[in-house]
Amino acid sequence: MELLVSVSDADEARAAVEGGAAIIDAKDPSMGALGAVLPDVLSEIRRVADPIHLVTAALGDADAANTVEELARDLVVRGARLVKVGFAGVADAGRVEDIIERLAHACAAVNETSGVVAVAYADQDAGRCIDARELVPRAARAGAAGVLVDTADKRGPGLLGLWSMLTLESWLAEAHAHGLMAAVAGKIGLDDLGIVADAGADVAGVRGAACVGGRIGRVNSERVRALAERVALQRSTI
C-alpha cells in the first residue's frame, strides 16, 4: 500500500516529500473533499516533487453542466499523472460513465500515461450520488485508471465509521477484479493504516492526519513521516 498526502501548495508538498509520502495529491481542502487545485498551484507543487513522486490532482465534482475536461487537460499538461473526479449530485450511472470516458480521453490526448480516478462518497445517500459499488464496473468500462472511496462531509464520520470491514474488503476486491487501482480516504488516521492495508487498499489518502491543526491546518513533515513509517511497517509484515 502507498501513502498519499493531499497538499494545498508547494510548501506543503515539500513537507510531504520530506516526510516520505509516496504520492503527492494537489487539492484545495477549503473547498471540500475534492476541492479543485488551481493550475498554477499544481505547477508549483510538481516542481517541488521530484520525478519519482506520483503527482495527482483534484478536479472537484462533475455534473451535466461541469464536466471539467478543460481543467483535466490543463492539470495533466502541468504534471498531474492522475486526476480525481467526484460525482456529488449525480446518481445517473450512465451519466457518470460518460463523464469518466470523456475525461479519460481528454487526459490521454495530452499524455497517454495519464488517467482518471473516479470517486464515490461513502456518506452520500442513494439518489444524491452514484453508489460506490455501482461506480466500480462503470469506471472500468469507461477507461478509468482507478477508483477511490472517500467521505464528502469532513465533519461527519470517517470511512471506517461508515463501512464495515467486510464491506470495505468486498469493494476493494471488486475494484481489483475489474483491473482498477483501489484507493481509500475519509478521516484515515495513523491507527487506521493497518486496517485498510489488510483490507487490500492500494493507496491510503490522508489530509487531516498529516496536518497540524486538522485538515484545514498545515501539512507537517514529522506527521507525514510517522504515517509513512507505519505504512512501511505494514508492508514489511505482509
C-alpha positions as CSV (number, residue, x, y, z in Angstrom):
1,M,0.0,0.0,0.0
2,E,1.2,3.5,-0.8
3,L,0.7,6.7,1.3
4,L,-1.0,9.7,-0.5
5,V,-0.8,13.0,1.2
6,S,-3.1,15.8,0.0
7,V,-1.3,19.2,-0.2
8,S,-2.6,22.7,-0.9
9,D,0.6,24.4,-2.1
10,A,4.4,23.9,-2.7
11,D,5.4,24.4,0.9
12,E,3.1,21.6,2.0
13,A,4.3,19.5,-0.9
14,R,7.9,19.9,0.3
15,A,6.8,18.8,3.8
16,A,5.1,15.7,2.4
17,V,8.1,14.8,0.3
18,E,10.4,15.3,3.3
19,G,8.2,13.1,5.4
20,G,8.3,10.2,2.9
21,A,4.9,10.4,1.2
22,A,4.8,8.2,-2.0
23,I,2.1,10.2,-3.7
24,I,1.6,14.0,-3.7
25,D,-2.0,14.9,-4.2
26,A,-2.8,18.5,-5.1
27,K,-6.2,20.0,-3.9
28,D,-7.8,22.9,-2.2
29,P,-9.0,21.5,1.2
30,S,-11.0,24.6,1.9
31,M,-13.3,23.7,-1.0
32,G,-14.3,20.3,0.3
33,A,-13.3,16.7,-0.2
34,L,-12.2,17.2,-3.8
35,G,-11.6,21.0,-3.9
36,A,-10.1,21.6,-7.4
37,V,-6.5,22.8,-7.4
38,L,-5.6,25.9,-9.5
39,P,-3.3,25.0,-12.4
40,D,-0.6,27.5,-11.4
41,V,-0.5,25.9,-7.9
42,L,-0.2,22.5,-9.4
43,S,2.8,23.6,-11.5
44,E,4.5,24.8,-8.2
45,I,3.7,21.5,-6.5
46,R,5.1,19.5,-9.4
47,R,8.3,21.4,-9.3
48,V,8.8,20.6,-5.6
49,A,8.1,16.9,-6.0
50,D,11.0,15.1,-7.6
51,P,10.4,12.8,-10.7
52,I,10.0,9.6,-8.6
53,H,6.8,11.0,-6.9
54,L,3.5,10.4,-8.5
55,V,1.5,13.6,-8.5
56,T,-2.3,13.6,-8.6
57,A,-4.8,16.4,-8.7
58,A,-8.4,17.0,-7.7
59,L,-10.8,18.3,-10.3
60,G,-13.8,18.6,-8.0
61,D,-17.2,17.2,-8.8
62,A,-18.5,16.9,-12.3
63,D,-22.2,17.1,-13.4
64,A,-24.1,17.9,-16.5
65,A,-23.0,21.5,-16.5
66,N,-19.4,20.9,-15.4
67,T,-17.5,18.0,-17.0
68,V,-14.2,19.6,-16.0
69,E,-12.5,18.4,-19.2
70,E,-10.6,21.6,-19.8
71,L,-9.2,21.7,-16.3
72,A,-8.2,18.0,-16.6
73,R,-6.2,18.7,-19.7
74,D,-4.5,21.7,-18.1
75,L,-3.6,19.8,-15.0
76,V,-2.1,16.9,-17.0
77,V,-0.1,19.4,-19.1
78,R,1.3,20.8,-15.8
79,G,2.4,17.4,-14.5
80,A,-0.5,15.6,-12.9
81,R,-0.4,11.9,-13.7
82,L,-3.8,11.1,-12.4
83,V,-6.8,13.5,-11.9
84,K,-9.6,12.7,-9.4
85,V,-13.2,13.5,-10.1
86,G,-16.3,13.1,-7.9
87,F,-20.0,12.9,-8.7
88,A,-21.8,14.7,-5.9
89,G,-25.4,15.2,-7.1
90,V,-25.0,12.7,-10.0
91,A,-26.8,9.5,-9.4
92,D,-27.3,8.5,-13.0
93,A,-24.8,5.8,-13.6
94,G,-24.9,6.2,-17.4
95,R,-24.1,9.9,-17.0
96,V,-21.2,9.1,-14.6
97,E,-19.8,6.6,-17.1
98,D,-20.0,9.2,-19.9
99,I,-18.1,11.8,-17.8
100,I,-15.4,9.4,-16.9
101,E,-14.9,8.3,-20.5
102,R,-14.7,11.9,-21.7
103,L,-12.2,12.8,-19.1
104,A,-10.1,9.7,-19.8
105,H,-9.9,10.6,-23.5
106,A,-9.0,14.2,-22.6
107,C,-6.2,13.1,-20.3
108,A,-4.8,10.6,-22.8
109,A,-4.8,13.1,-25.6
110,V,-2.3,15.1,-23.6
111,N,-0.3,12.3,-22.1
112,E,-1.1,8.6,-22.8
113,T,0.3,7.6,-19.4
114,S,-2.2,9.8,-17.5
115,G,-5.6,8.8,-16.3
116,V,-8.7,9.3,-14.2
117,V,-9.6,8.2,-10.7
118,A,-13.3,8.1,-10.2
119,V,-14.5,9.0,-6.7
120,A,-17.6,7.8,-4.8
121,Y,-18.7,9.1,-1.4
122,A,-19.5,6.6,1.4
123,D,-21.6,9.1,3.3
124,Q,-23.9,10.2,0.4
125,D,-27.4,8.7,0.3
126,A,-28.7,6.8,-2.7
127,G,-30.2,9.3,-5.2
128,R,-27.7,12.0,-4.3
129,C,-24.6,10.5,-6.0
130,I,-23.6,7.2,-7.6
131,D,-23.3,4.3,-5.2
132,A,-19.7,3.2,-4.6
133,R,-20.4,-0.3,-5.6
134,E,-22.1,0.7,-8.9
135,L,-19.2,3.0,-9.7
136,V,-16.6,0.2,-10.0
137,P,-17.9,-1.6,-13.2
138,R,-18.9,1.8,-14.7
139,A,-15.5,3.2,-14.1
140,A,-13.8,0.2,-15.6
141,R,-15.9,0.3,-18.7
142,A,-15.2,4.0,-19.2
143,G,-11.5,3.6,-19.0
144,A,-10.7,4.9,-15.5
145,A,-7.3,4.0,-14.1
146,G,-8.7,3.7,-10.6
147,V,-11.4,4.3,-8.1
148,L,-11.5,6.0,-4.7
149,V,-14.0,5.8,-1.9
150,D,-14.0,8.9,0.3
151,T,-16.3,10.9,2.5
152,A,-17.9,14.2,1.4
153,D,-18.7,15.6,4.8
154,K,-15.4,16.1,6.6
155,R,-17.3,17.0,9.8
156,G,-19.0,13.6,9.9
157,P,-17.8,10.0,10.4
158,G,-14.8,8.7,8.6
159,L,-14.9,5.9,6.1
160,L,-14.2,3.2,8.8
161,G,-17.1,4.6,10.8
162,L,-19.4,4.2,7.9
163,W,-18.3,0.9,6.3
164,S,-17.7,-2.4,7.9
165,M,-14.5,-4.3,7.3
166,L,-16.5,-6.8,5.2
167,T,-17.9,-4.0,3.0
168,L,-14.5,-2.4,2.5
169,E,-12.8,-5.7,1.6
170,S,-15.6,-6.6,-0.8
171,W,-15.4,-3.2,-2.5
172,L,-11.6,-3.3,-2.8
173,A,-11.8,-6.9,-4.2
174,E,-14.4,-5.8,-6.8
175,A,-12.1,-3.0,-7.9
176,H,-9.2,-5.3,-8.3
177,A,-11.3,-7.8,-10.2
178,H,-12.1,-5.0,-12.7
179,G,-8.4,-4.2,-13.1
180,L,-8.6,-0.9,-11.2
181,M,-6.3,0.7,-8.7
182,A,-8.3,0.9,-5.4
183,A,-7.8,3.9,-3.0
184,V,-9.4,4.8,0.2
185,A,-9.7,8.1,2.1
186,G,-12.0,9.8,4.6
187,K,-10.5,10.6,8.0
188,I,-7.9,7.8,7.7
189,G,-5.6,8.1,10.7
190,L,-2.4,6.6,11.8
191,D,-4.0,3.6,13.5
192,D,-6.3,3.0,10.5
193,L,-3.5,2.4,8.1
194,G,-3.0,-1.2,9.1
195,I,-6.8,-1.8,8.8
196,V,-7.1,-0.5,5.2
197,A,-3.9,-2.2,4.2
198,D,-5.2,-5.6,5.5
199,A,-8.4,-4.9,3.6
200,G,-6.4,-4.7,0.3
201,A,-6.2,-1.0,-0.4
202,D,-3.5,0.0,-2.9
203,V,-3.5,3.6,-1.7
204,A,-4.5,5.3,1.6
205,G,-5.1,9.0,1.2
206,V,-4.7,11.4,4.2
207,R,-5.0,15.1,4.8
208,G,-6.0,15.8,8.4
209,A,-3.7,13.1,9.9
210,A,-0.8,14.8,8.1
211,C,-1.6,18.3,9.4
212,V,-1.1,20.3,12.5
213,G,-4.5,21.8,13.1
214,G,-6.6,19.3,11.3
215,R,-7.4,19.2,7.6
216,I,-7.5,23.0,7.2
217,G,-4.2,23.3,9.0
218,R,-0.8,22.7,7.5
219,V,0.9,19.5,6.4
220,N,3.8,18.7,8.8
221,S,6.8,16.6,7.7
222,E,7.0,14.8,11.1
223,R,3.4,13.8,11.0
224,V,3.9,12.5,7.4
225,R,7.0,10.6,8.5
226,A,5.0,8.8,11.2
227,L,2.4,7.8,8.7
228,A,4.9,6.7,6.1
229,E,6.8,4.6,8.7
230,R,3.5,2.9,9.7
231,V,2.8,2.1,6.0
232,A,6.3,0.8,5.6
233,L,6.0,-1.4,8.7
234,Q,2.7,-2.8,7.5
235,R,4.2,-3.5,4.1
236,S,7.2,-5.4,5.7
237,T,4.8,-7.7,7.7
238,I,2.9,-8.8,4.7
